[in-house]
């Protein structure tokens, strides 16, 4: 994937995430992480705003732990 293709893919994913709640949010976040990893692997500098967003993404395993300590 070229540098411009990666940037466009990331921009599209960010639009989806910023658009509000969606059923596939977890999948979109995982795909966004993968695109960032591809950018790093290709030696493409990751923009600072994208790095800040990446820091705010939940960990891959954290999504299922939300209600684990709730009393039944």
HTML snippet that shows the backbone in 3Dmol.js (N, CA, C, O; Angstrom):
<script src="https://3Dmol.org/build/3Dmol-min.js"></script>
<div id="view" style="width:600px;height:400px;position:relative"></div>
<script>
const pdb = `
ATOM      1  N   UNK A   1       0.854  -1.174   0.000  1.00  0.00           N
ATOM      2  CA  UNK A   1       0.000   0.000   0.000  1.00  0.00           C
ATOM      3  C   UNK A   1       0.898   1.234   0.000  1.00  0.00           C
ATOM      4  O   UNK A   1       1.860   1.312   0.765  1.00  0.00           O
ATOM      5  N   UNK A   2       0.582   2.180  -0.850  1.00  0.00           N
ATOM      6  CA  UNK A   2       1.389   3.390  -0.933  1.00  0.00           C
ATOM      7  C   UNK A   2       1.103   4.322   0.249  1.00  0.00           C
ATOM      8  O   UNK A   2       0.126   4.156   0.979  1.00  0.00           O
ATOM      9  N   UNK A   3       1.976   5.286   0.405  1.00  0.00           N
ATOM     10  CA  UNK A   3       1.839   6.260   1.490  1.00  0.00           C
ATOM     11  C   UNK A   3       0.492   6.975   1.401  1.00  0.00           C
ATOM     12  O   UNK A   3      -0.198   7.141   2.407  1.00  0.00           O
ATOM     13  N   UNK A   4       0.128   7.392   0.201  1.00  0.00           N
ATOM     14  CA  UNK A   4      -1.146   8.105   0.024  1.00  0.00           C
ATOM     15  C   UNK A   4      -2.338   7.194   0.273  1.00  0.00           C
ATOM     16  O   UNK A   4      -3.341   7.630   0.837  1.00  0.00           O
ATOM     17  N   UNK A   5      -2.242   5.932  -0.142  1.00  0.00           N
ATOM     18  CA  UNK A   5      -3.332   4.978   0.115  1.00  0.00           C
ATOM     19  C   UNK A   5      -3.527   4.768   1.613  1.00  0.00           C
ATOM     20  O   UNK A   5      -4.659   4.725   2.094  1.00  0.00           O
ATOM     21  N   UNK A   6      -2.423   4.637   2.349  1.00  0.00           N
ATOM     22  CA  UNK A   6      -2.515   4.470   3.804  1.00  0.00           C
ATOM     23  C   UNK A   6      -3.135   5.689   4.463  1.00  0.00           C
ATOM     24  O   UNK A   6      -4.001   5.567   5.330  1.00  0.00           O
ATOM     25  N   UNK A   7      -2.687   6.864   4.048  1.00  0.00           N
ATOM     26  CA  UNK A   7      -3.246   8.088   4.630  1.00  0.00           C
ATOM     27  C   UNK A   7      -4.740   8.200   4.350  1.00  0.00           C
ATOM     28  O   UNK A   7      -5.505   8.611   5.222  1.00  0.00           O
ATOM     29  N   UNK A   8      -5.158   7.838   3.144  1.00  0.00           N
ATOM     30  CA  UNK A   8      -6.578   7.900   2.801  1.00  0.00           C
ATOM     31  C   UNK A   8      -7.380   6.882   3.612  1.00  0.00           C
ATOM     32  O   UNK A   8      -8.475   7.186   4.086  1.00  0.00           O
ATOM     33  N   UNK A   9      -6.835   5.679   3.771  1.00  0.00           N
ATOM     34  CA  UNK A   9      -7.518   4.645   4.555  1.00  0.00           C
ATOM     35  C   UNK A   9      -7.679   5.086   6.007  1.00  0.00           C
ATOM     36  O   UNK A   9      -8.735   4.886   6.606  1.00  0.00           O
ATOM     37  N   UNK A  10      -6.635   5.684   6.567  1.00  0.00           N
ATOM     38  CA  UNK A  10      -6.698   6.169   7.949  1.00  0.00           C
ATOM     39  C   UNK A  10      -7.733   7.290   8.058  1.00  0.00           C
ATOM     40  O   UNK A  10      -8.511   7.325   9.011  1.00  0.00           O
ATOM     41  N   UNK A  11      -7.743   8.200   7.091  1.00  0.00           N
ATOM     42  CA  UNK A  11      -8.711   9.298   7.116  1.00  0.00           C
ATOM     43  C   UNK A  11     -10.136   8.762   7.065  1.00  0.00           C
ATOM     44  O   UNK A  11     -11.012   9.262   7.771  1.00  0.00           O
ATOM     45  N   UNK A  12     -10.369   7.763   6.248  1.00  0.00           N
ATOM     46  CA  UNK A  12     -11.704   7.164   6.150  1.00  0.00           C
ATOM     47  C   UNK A  12     -12.113   6.530   7.470  1.00  0.00           C
ATOM     48  O   UNK A  12     -13.248   6.692   7.918  1.00  0.00           O
ATOM     49  N   UNK A  13     -11.180   5.801   8.095  1.00  0.00           N
ATOM     50  CA  UNK A  13     -11.479   5.165   9.384  1.00  0.00           C
ATOM     51  C   UNK A  13     -11.757   6.200  10.464  1.00  0.00           C
ATOM     52  O   UNK A  13     -12.652   6.013  11.289  1.00  0.00           O
ATOM     53  N   UNK A  14     -11.000   7.287  10.463  1.00  0.00           N
ATOM     54  CA  UNK A  14     -11.232   8.345  11.446  1.00  0.00           C
ATOM     55  C   UNK A  14     -12.597   8.995  11.252  1.00  0.00           C
ATOM     56  O   UNK A  14     -13.249   9.364  12.229  1.00  0.00           O
ATOM     57  N   UNK A  15     -13.035   9.138  10.013  1.00  0.00           N
ATOM     58  CA  UNK A  15     -14.365   9.686   9.751  1.00  0.00           C
ATOM     59  C   UNK A  15     -15.438   8.778  10.329  1.00  0.00           C
ATOM     60  O   UNK A  15     -16.415   9.250  10.910  1.00  0.00           O
ATOM     61  N   UNK A  16     -15.254   7.480  10.168  1.00  0.00           N
ATOM     62  CA  UNK A  16     -16.230   6.516  10.697  1.00  0.00           C
ATOM     63  C   UNK A  16     -16.287   6.614  12.215  1.00  0.00           C
ATOM     64  O   UNK A  16     -17.370   6.663  12.799  1.00  0.00           O
ATOM     65  N   UNK A  17     -15.119   6.641  12.856  1.00  0.00           N
ATOM     66  CA  UNK A  17     -15.048   6.701  14.323  1.00  0.00           C
ATOM     67  C   UNK A  17     -15.639   8.008  14.842  1.00  0.00           C
ATOM     68  O   UNK A  17     -16.385   8.004  15.821  1.00  0.00           O
ATOM     69  N   UNK A  18     -15.313   9.120  14.196  1.00  0.00           N
ATOM     70  CA  UNK A  18     -15.788  10.414  14.681  1.00  0.00           C
ATOM     71  C   UNK A  18     -17.265  10.635  14.373  1.00  0.00           C
ATOM     72  O   UNK A  18     -17.880  11.560  14.905  1.00  0.00           O
ATOM     73  N   UNK A  19     -17.834   9.794  13.521  1.00  0.00           N
ATOM     74  CA  UNK A  19     -19.238   9.920  13.166  1.00  0.00           C
ATOM     75  C   UNK A  19     -20.187   9.488  14.264  1.00  0.00           C
ATOM     76  O   UNK A  19     -21.397   9.680  14.145  1.00  0.00           O
ATOM     77  N   UNK A  20     -19.670   8.917  15.315  1.00  0.00           N
ATOM     78  CA  UNK A  20     -20.521   8.514  16.419  1.00  0.00           C
ATOM     79  C   UNK A  20     -20.560   7.011  16.564  1.00  0.00           C
ATOM     80  O   UNK A  20     -19.842   6.293  15.868  1.00  0.00           O
ATOM     81  N   UNK A  21     -21.392   6.535  17.462  1.00  0.00           N
ATOM     82  CA  UNK A  21     -21.465   5.098  17.729  1.00  0.00           C
ATOM     83  C   UNK A  21     -21.850   4.303  16.482  1.00  0.00           C
ATOM     84  O   UNK A  21     -22.710   4.707  15.700  1.00  0.00           O
ATOM     85  N   UNK A  22     -21.204   3.199  16.332  1.00  0.00           N
ATOM     86  CA  UNK A  22     -21.512   2.289  15.236  1.00  0.00           C
ATOM     87  C   UNK A  22     -21.347   0.863  15.737  1.00  0.00           C
ATOM     88  O   UNK A  22     -20.587   0.611  16.672  1.00  0.00           O
ATOM     89  N   UNK A  23     -22.049  -0.055  15.124  1.00  0.00           N
ATOM     90  CA  UNK A  23     -21.988  -1.447  15.560  1.00  0.00           C
ATOM     91  C   UNK A  23     -20.590  -2.027  15.386  1.00  0.00           C
ATOM     92  O   UNK A  23     -20.183  -2.901  16.152  1.00  0.00           O
ATOM     93  N   UNK A  24     -19.865  -1.558  14.405  1.00  0.00           N
ATOM     94  CA  UNK A  24     -18.564  -2.117  14.068  1.00  0.00           C
ATOM     95  C   UNK A  24     -17.405  -1.310  14.637  1.00  0.00           C
ATOM     96  O   UNK A  24     -16.285  -1.410  14.136  1.00  0.00           O
ATOM     97  N   UNK A  25     -17.648  -0.521  15.662  1.00  0.00           N
ATOM     98  CA  UNK A  25     -16.611   0.362  16.197  1.00  0.00           C
ATOM     99  C   UNK A  25     -15.361  -0.410  16.610  1.00  0.00           C
ATOM    100  O   UNK A  25     -14.245   0.039  16.349  1.00  0.00           O
ATOM    101  N   UNK A  26     -15.532  -1.552  17.243  1.00  0.00           N
ATOM    102  CA  UNK A  26     -14.376  -2.339  17.673  1.00  0.00           C
ATOM    103  C   UNK A  26     -13.549  -2.772  16.461  1.00  0.00           C
ATOM    104  O   UNK A  26     -12.319  -2.729  16.499  1.00  0.00           O
ATOM    105  N   UNK A  27     -14.220  -3.187  15.391  1.00  0.00           N
ATOM    106  CA  UNK A  27     -13.519  -3.599  14.177  1.00  0.00           C
ATOM    107  C   UNK A  27     -12.810  -2.422  13.517  1.00  0.00           C
ATOM    108  O   UNK A  27     -11.694  -2.563  13.017  1.00  0.00           O
ATOM    109  N   UNK A  28     -13.456  -1.269  13.518  1.00  0.00           N
ATOM    110  CA  UNK A  28     -12.853  -0.071  12.919  1.00  0.00           C
ATOM    111  C   UNK A  28     -11.614   0.338  13.705  1.00  0.00           C
ATOM    112  O   UNK A  28     -10.597   0.701  13.114  1.00  0.00           O
ATOM    113  N   UNK A  29     -11.691   0.281  15.030  1.00  0.00           N
ATOM    114  CA  UNK A  29     -10.542   0.623  15.861  1.00  0.00           C
ATOM    115  C   UNK A  29      -9.391  -0.350  15.618  1.00  0.00           C
ATOM    116  O   UNK A  29      -8.234   0.065  15.554  1.00  0.00           O
ATOM    117  N   UNK A  30      -9.698  -1.637  15.483  1.00  0.00           N
ATOM    118  CA  UNK A  30      -8.660  -2.632  15.207  1.00  0.00           C
ATOM    119  C   UNK A  30      -8.021  -2.375  13.842  1.00  0.00           C
ATOM    120  O   UNK A  30      -6.805  -2.491  13.687  1.00  0.00           O
ATOM    121  N   UNK A  31      -8.836  -2.031  12.873  1.00  0.00           N
ATOM    122  CA  UNK A  31      -8.316  -1.731  11.540  1.00  0.00           C
ATOM    123  C   UNK A  31      -7.452  -0.470  11.568  1.00  0.00           C
ATOM    124  O   UNK A  31      -6.434  -0.392  10.880  1.00  0.00           O
ATOM    125  N   UNK A  32      -7.862   0.509  12.361  1.00  0.00           N
ATOM    126  CA  UNK A  32      -7.082   1.738  12.495  1.00  0.00           C
ATOM    127  C   UNK A  32      -5.711   1.436  13.109  1.00  0.00           C
ATOM    128  O   UNK A  32      -4.695   1.962  12.655  1.00  0.00           O
ATOM    129  N   UNK A  33      -5.686   0.590  14.141  1.00  0.00           N
ATOM    130  CA  UNK A  33      -4.409   0.183  14.730  1.00  0.00           C
ATOM    131  C   UNK A  33      -3.521  -0.500  13.688  1.00  0.00           C
ATOM    132  O   UNK A  33      -2.315  -0.260  13.636  1.00  0.00           O
ATOM    133  N   UNK A  34      -4.131  -1.354  12.859  1.00  0.00           N
ATOM    134  CA  UNK A  34      -3.373  -2.074  11.832  1.00  0.00           C
ATOM    135  C   UNK A  34      -2.784  -1.103  10.804  1.00  0.00           C
ATOM    136  O   UNK A  34      -1.641  -1.269  10.378  1.00  0.00           O
ATOM    137  N   UNK A  35      -3.554  -0.101  10.410  1.00  0.00           N
ATOM    138  CA  UNK A  35      -3.061   0.886   9.446  1.00  0.00           C
ATOM    139  C   UNK A  35      -1.911   1.697  10.035  1.00  0.00           C
ATOM    140  O   UNK A  35      -0.947   2.006   9.335  1.00  0.00           O
ATOM    141  N   UNK A  36      -2.008   2.042  11.309  1.00  0.00           N
ATOM    142  CA  UNK A  36      -0.920   2.767  11.969  1.00  0.00           C
ATOM    143  C   UNK A  36       0.330   1.890  11.998  1.00  0.00           C
ATOM    144  O   UNK A  36       1.437   2.375  11.763  1.00  0.00           O
ATOM    145  N   UNK A  37       0.156   0.612  12.283  1.00  0.00           N
ATOM    146  CA  UNK A  37       1.294  -0.313  12.289  1.00  0.00           C
ATOM    147  C   UNK A  37       1.909  -0.423  10.895  1.00  0.00           C
ATOM    148  O   UNK A  37       3.130  -0.499  10.760  1.00  0.00           O
ATOM    149  N   UNK A  38       1.066  -0.432   9.858  1.00  0.00           N
ATOM    150  CA  UNK A  38       1.574  -0.472   8.485  1.00  0.00           C
ATOM    151  C   UNK A  38       2.364   0.789   8.169  1.00  0.00           C
ATOM    152  O   UNK A  38       3.401   0.727   7.508  1.00  0.00           O
ATOM    153  N   UNK A  39       1.875   1.932   8.640  1.00  0.00           N
ATOM    154  CA  UNK A  39       2.601   3.180   8.417  1.00  0.00           C
ATOM    155  C   UNK A  39       3.982   3.105   9.055  1.00  0.00           C
ATOM    156  O   UNK A  39       4.980   3.479   8.439  1.00  0.00           O
ATOM    157  N   UNK A  40       4.031   2.624  10.281  1.00  0.00           N
ATOM    158  CA  UNK A  40       5.313   2.516  10.978  1.00  0.00           C
ATOM    159  C   UNK A  40       6.241   1.544  10.261  1.00  0.00           C
ATOM    160  O   UNK A  40       7.432   1.816  10.108  1.00  0.00           O
ATOM    161  N   UNK A  41       5.697   0.405   9.820  1.00  0.00           N
ATOM    162  CA  UNK A  41       6.506  -0.602   9.137  1.00  0.00           C
ATOM    163  C   UNK A  41       7.062  -0.075   7.819  1.00  0.00           C
ATOM    164  O   UNK A  41       8.155  -0.455   7.400  1.00  0.00           O
ATOM    165  N   UNK A  42       6.303   0.799   7.174  1.00  0.00           N
ATOM    166  CA  UNK A  42       6.740   1.364   5.895  1.00  0.00           C
ATOM    167  C   UNK A  42       7.645   2.573   6.085  1.00  0.00           C
ATOM    168  O   UNK A  42       8.130   3.145   5.109  1.00  0.00           O
ATOM    169  N   UNK A  43       7.876   2.965   7.338  1.00  0.00           N
ATOM    170  CA  UNK A  43       8.730   4.116   7.614  1.00  0.00           C
ATOM    171  C   UNK A  43       8.033   5.445   7.390  1.00  0.00           C
ATOM    172  O   UNK A  43       8.686   6.480   7.264  1.00  0.00           O
ATOM    173  N   UNK A  44       6.709   5.420   7.341  1.00  0.00           N
ATOM    174  CA  UNK A  44       5.930   6.643   7.160  1.00  0.00           C
ATOM    175  C   UNK A  44       5.689   7.257   8.533  1.00  0.00           C
ATOM    176  O   UNK A  44       5.173   6.585   9.426  1.00  0.00           O
ATOM    177  N   UNK A  45       6.055   8.527   8.715  1.00  0.00           N
ATOM    178  CA  UNK A  45       5.831   9.149  10.016  1.00  0.00           C
ATOM    179  C   UNK A  45       4.334   9.232  10.333  1.00  0.00           C
ATOM    180  O   UNK A  45       3.529   9.657   9.505  1.00  0.00           O
ATOM    181  N   UNK A  46       3.989   8.819  11.540  1.00  0.00           N
ATOM    182  CA  UNK A  46       2.593   8.869  11.973  1.00  0.00           C
ATOM    183  C   UNK A  46       2.332  10.277  12.503  1.00  0.00           C
ATOM    184  O   UNK A  46       3.039  10.735  13.400  1.00  0.00           O
ATOM    185  N   UNK A  47       1.323  10.976  11.961  1.00  0.00           N
ATOM    186  CA  UNK A  47       1.030  12.339  12.412  1.00  0.00           C
ATOM    187  C   UNK A  47       0.734  12.396  13.912  1.00  0.00           C
ATOM    188  O   UNK A  47       0.166  11.464  14.482  1.00  0.00           O
ATOM    189  N   UNK A  48       1.127  13.506  14.538  1.00  0.00           N
ATOM    190  CA  UNK A  48       0.969  13.667  15.986  1.00  0.00           C
ATOM    191  C   UNK A  48      -0.487  13.540  16.422  1.00  0.00           C
ATOM    192  O   UNK A  48      -0.768  12.942  17.461  1.00  0.00           O
ATOM    193  N   UNK A  49      -1.417  14.094  15.643  1.00  0.00           N
ATOM    194  CA  UNK A  49      -2.828  14.003  16.045  1.00  0.00           C
ATOM    195  C   UNK A  49      -3.316  12.563  16.004  1.00  0.00           C
ATOM    196  O   UNK A  49      -4.171  12.173  16.800  1.00  0.00           O
ATOM    197  N   UNK A  50      -2.778  11.771  15.082  1.00  0.00           N
ATOM    198  CA  UNK A  50      -3.151  10.365  15.011  1.00  0.00           C
ATOM    199  C   UNK A  50      -2.554   9.600  16.186  1.00  0.00           C
ATOM    200  O   UNK A  50      -3.185   8.684  16.713  1.00  0.00           O
ATOM    201  N   UNK A  51      -1.350   9.965  16.599  1.00  0.00           N
ATOM    202  CA  UNK A  51      -0.743   9.336  17.769  1.00  0.00           C
ATOM    203  C   UNK A  51      -1.550   9.632  19.027  1.00  0.00           C
ATOM    204  O   UNK A  51      -1.722   8.757  19.875  1.00  0.00           O
ATOM    205  N   UNK A  52      -2.045  10.863  19.153  1.00  0.00           N
ATOM    206  CA  UNK A  52      -2.876  11.216  20.301  1.00  0.00           C
ATOM    207  C   UNK A  52      -4.166  10.412  20.280  1.00  0.00           C
ATOM    208  O   UNK A  52      -4.642   9.963  21.323  1.00  0.00           O
ATOM    209  N   UNK A  53      -4.730  10.231  19.097  1.00  0.00           N
ATOM    210  CA  UNK A  53      -5.953   9.440  18.985  1.00  0.00           C
ATOM    211  C   UNK A  53      -5.668   7.984  19.346  1.00  0.00           C
ATOM    212  O   UNK A  53      -6.454   7.340  20.041  1.00  0.00           O
ATOM    213  N   UNK A  54      -4.530   7.474  18.864  1.00  0.00           N
ATOM    214  CA  UNK A  54      -4.167   6.088  19.143  1.00  0.00           C
ATOM    215  C   UNK A  54      -4.051   5.856  20.648  1.00  0.00           C
ATOM    216  O   UNK A  54      -4.459   4.806  21.146  1.00  0.00           O
ATOM    217  N   UNK A  55      -3.500   6.826  21.372  1.00  0.00           N
ATOM    218  CA  UNK A  55      -3.377   6.701  22.825  1.00  0.00           C
ATOM    219  C   UNK A  55      -4.743   6.586  23.490  1.00  0.00           C
ATOM    220  O   UNK A  55      -4.854   5.981  24.556  1.00  0.00           O
ATOM    221  N   UNK A  56      -5.776   7.149  22.890  1.00  0.00           N
ATOM    222  CA  UNK A  56      -7.113   7.110  23.450  1.00  0.00           C
ATOM    223  C   UNK A  56      -7.905   5.869  23.094  1.00  0.00           C
ATOM    224  O   UNK A  56      -8.985   5.650  23.642  1.00  0.00           O
ATOM    225  N   UNK A  57      -7.387   5.043  22.178  1.00  0.00           N
ATOM    226  CA  UNK A  57      -8.092   3.824  21.804  1.00  0.00           C
ATOM    227  C   UNK A  57      -8.040   2.818  22.942  1.00  0.00           C
ATOM    228  O   UNK A  57      -7.014   2.685  23.609  1.00  0.00           O
ATOM    229  N   UNK A  58      -9.128   2.118  23.165  1.00  0.00           N
ATOM    230  CA  UNK A  58      -9.095   1.090  24.211  1.00  0.00           C
ATOM    231  C   UNK A  58      -8.185  -0.054  23.785  1.00  0.00           C
ATOM    232  O   UNK A  58      -7.984  -0.289  22.594  1.00  0.00           O
ATOM    233  N   UNK A  59      -7.636  -0.761  24.768  1.00  0.00           N
ATOM    234  CA  UNK A  59      -6.829  -1.935  24.466  1.00  0.00           C
ATOM    235  C   UNK A  59      -7.696  -2.966  23.780  1.00  0.00           C
ATOM    236  O   UNK A  59      -8.913  -2.980  23.966  1.00  0.00           O
ATOM    237  N   UNK A  60      -7.084  -3.825  22.991  1.00  0.00           N
ATOM    238  CA  UNK A  60      -7.843  -4.830  22.241  1.00  0.00           C
ATOM    239  C   UNK A  60      -8.731  -5.678  23.140  1.00  0.00           C
ATOM    240  O   UNK A  60      -9.863  -5.990  22.771  1.00  0.00           O
ATOM    241  N   UNK A  61      -8.239  -6.054  24.308  1.00  0.00           N
ATOM    242  CA  UNK A  61      -9.007  -6.929  25.180  1.00  0.00           C
ATOM    243  C   UNK A  61      -9.913  -6.195  26.144  1.00  0.00           C
ATOM    244  O   UNK A  61     -10.687  -6.837  26.855  1.00  0.00           O
ATOM    245  N   UNK A  62      -9.849  -4.893  26.194  1.00  0.00           N
ATOM    246  CA  UNK A  62     -10.579  -4.131  27.209  1.00  0.00           C
ATOM    247  C   UNK A  62     -12.071  -4.041  26.939  1.00  0.00           C
ATOM    248  O   UNK A  62     -12.844  -3.850  27.878  1.00  0.00           O
ATOM    249  N   UNK A  63     -12.498  -4.170  25.710  1.00  0.00           N
ATOM    250  CA  UNK A  63     -13.908  -3.972  25.371  1.00  0.00           C
ATOM    251  C   UNK A  63     -14.819  -4.966  26.078  1.00  0.00           C
ATOM    252  O   UNK A  63     -15.930  -4.606  26.465  1.00  0.00           O
ATOM    253  N   UNK A  64     -14.379  -6.204  26.256  1.00  0.00           N
ATOM    254  CA  UNK A  64     -15.216  -7.210  26.879  1.00  0.00           C
ATOM    255  C   UNK A  64     -15.214  -7.159  28.393  1.00  0.00           C
ATOM    256  O   UNK A  64     -16.018  -7.844  29.026  1.00  0.00           O
ATOM    257  N   UNK A  65     -14.353  -6.383  28.982  1.00  0.00           N
ATOM    258  CA  UNK A  65     -14.215  -6.345  30.438  1.00  0.00           C
ATOM    259  C   UNK A  65     -15.073  -5.271  31.096  1.00  0.00           C
ATOM    260  O   UNK A  65     -14.992  -5.091  32.311  1.00  0.00           O
ATOM    261  N   UNK A  66     -15.867  -4.575  30.354  1.00  0.00           N
ATOM    262  CA  UNK A  66     -16.588  -3.420  30.853  1.00  0.00           C
ATOM    263  C   UNK A  66     -17.486  -3.740  32.049  1.00  0.00           C
ATOM    264  O   UNK A  66     -17.492  -2.989  33.024  1.00  0.00           O
ATOM    265  N   UNK A  67     -18.246  -4.839  31.995  1.00  0.00           N
ATOM    266  CA  UNK A  67     -19.221  -5.119  33.044  1.00  0.00           C
ATOM    267  C   UNK A  67     -18.855  -6.346  33.863  1.00  0.00           C
ATOM    268  O   UNK A  67     -19.718  -6.944  34.507  1.00  0.00           O
ATOM    269  N   UNK A  68     -17.611  -6.718  33.844  1.00  0.00           N
ATOM    270  CA  UNK A  68     -17.211  -7.929  34.523  1.00  0.00           C
ATOM    271  C   UNK A  68     -17.343  -7.844  36.032  1.00  0.00           C
ATOM    272  O   UNK A  68     -17.561  -8.866  36.683  1.00  0.00           O
ATOM    273  N   UNK A  69     -17.218  -6.651  36.609  1.00  0.00           N
ATOM    274  CA  UNK A  69     -17.281  -6.543  38.060  1.00  0.00           C
ATOM    275  C   UNK A  69     -18.637  -6.029  38.551  1.00  0.00           C
ATOM    276  O   UNK A  69     -18.750  -5.599  39.699  1.00  0.00           O
ATOM    277  N   UNK A  70     -19.638  -6.065  37.721  1.00  0.00           N
ATOM    278  CA  UNK A  70     -20.979  -5.602  38.095  1.00  0.00           C
ATOM    279  C   UNK A  70     -21.697  -6.697  38.888  1.00  0.00           C
ATOM    280  O   UNK A  70     -21.640  -7.868  38.512  1.00  0.00           O
ATOM    281  N   UNK A  71     -22.364  -6.330  39.971  1.00  0.00           N
ATOM    282  CA  UNK A  71     -23.134  -7.333  40.712  1.00  0.00           C
ATOM    283  C   UNK A  71     -24.333  -7.797  39.899  1.00  0.00           C
ATOM    284  O   UNK A  71     -24.907  -7.039  39.117  1.00  0.00           O
ATOM    285  N   UNK A  72     -24.693  -9.033  40.095  1.00  0.00           N
ATOM    286  CA  UNK A  72     -25.803  -9.616  39.318  1.00  0.00           C
ATOM    287  C   UNK A  72     -27.052  -9.643  40.148  1.00  0.00           C
ATOM    288  O   UNK A  72     -28.096 -10.094  39.678  1.00  0.00           O
TER     289      UNK A  72
END
`;
const viewer = $3Dmol.createViewer("view");
viewer.addModel(pdb, "pdb");
viewer.setStyle({}, {cartoon: {color: "spectrum"}});
viewer.zoomTo();
viewer.render();
</script>
